[in-house]
């Protein structure tokens, strides 16, 4: 069984924009943004002090204790 197919019995804790949140399952970055109802095209994500390339969101598996900063683009004039 691959790690991605493993069912985790304990919630995964992530720190997102300074706030600790729990998730029932292990997620990749795309799935996390979907759960948070955030459109990937409008944000930049930093994971543990490293910017994640948008084309890597689907393959970036999040782990217990990860710290994420999600920065939204805001238009205006």
C-alpha positions in Angstrom: 0.0 0.0 0.0 1.4 3.4 -1.0 1.6 6.2 1.6 -0.9 8.2 -0.4 -3.4 5.4 0.1 -2.9 5.1 3.8 -5.7 6.0 6.1 -4.6 8.1 9.0 -6.4 7.6 12.3 -5.3 10.9 13.9 -6.1 14.4 12.5 -3.3 16.2 10.8 -2.5 19.6 12.2 -1.3 22.4 10.0 -0.6 26.1 10.8 -2.2 28.2 8.1 -1.6 32.0 8.1 -0.7 31.7 11.8 -3.8 29.7 12.8 -3.6 26.0 13.7 -6.2 23.8 11.9 -6.9 20.1 11.9 -7.7 17.9 8.9 -9.1 14.4 9.1 -6.9 13.1 6.3 -3.6 13.7 4.6 -3.9 16.2 1.8 -1.9 17.6 -1.1 -1.9 21.3 -1.5 -4.6 21.3 -4.3 -7.0 19.4 -2.0 -6.3 21.7 0.9 -7.1 24.8 -1.2 -10.3 23.1 -2.4 -11.3 22.4 1.2 -10.6 26.0 2.1 -12.6 27.2 -1.0 -9.6 29.0 -2.4 -8.9 29.2 -6.1 -5.2 28.3 -6.7 -4.8 30.8 -9.6 -5.3 33.7 -7.1 -2.8 32.7 -4.4 0.8 32.1 -3.7 1.6 29.4 -1.1 4.6 29.2 1.1 5.2 25.9 2.9 7.8 25.9 5.7 9.4 29.1 4.4 9.6 27.8 0.8 7.4 29.1 -2.1 5.6 26.2 -3.8 5.4 26.4 -7.6 1.7 26.4 -8.7 2.3 23.4 -11.0 3.5 21.4 -7.9 0.4 21.9 -5.8 -1.1 18.5 -6.8 2.1 16.6 -5.9 3.0 18.5 -2.7 1.8 16.3 0.1 1.3 18.1 3.4 2.6 16.7 6.6 1.8 17.0 10.3 3.1 20.3 11.6 3.6 22.1 8.2 3.4 25.8 8.4 1.7 27.5 5.4 1.3 31.1 4.4 -1.4 31.6 1.7 -1.2 35.0 0.1 -4.2 36.2 -2.0 -3.8 38.5 -5.0 -6.0 41.5 -4.7 -6.8 43.6 -7.8 -7.8 47.2 -7.7 -7.1 50.6 -9.0 
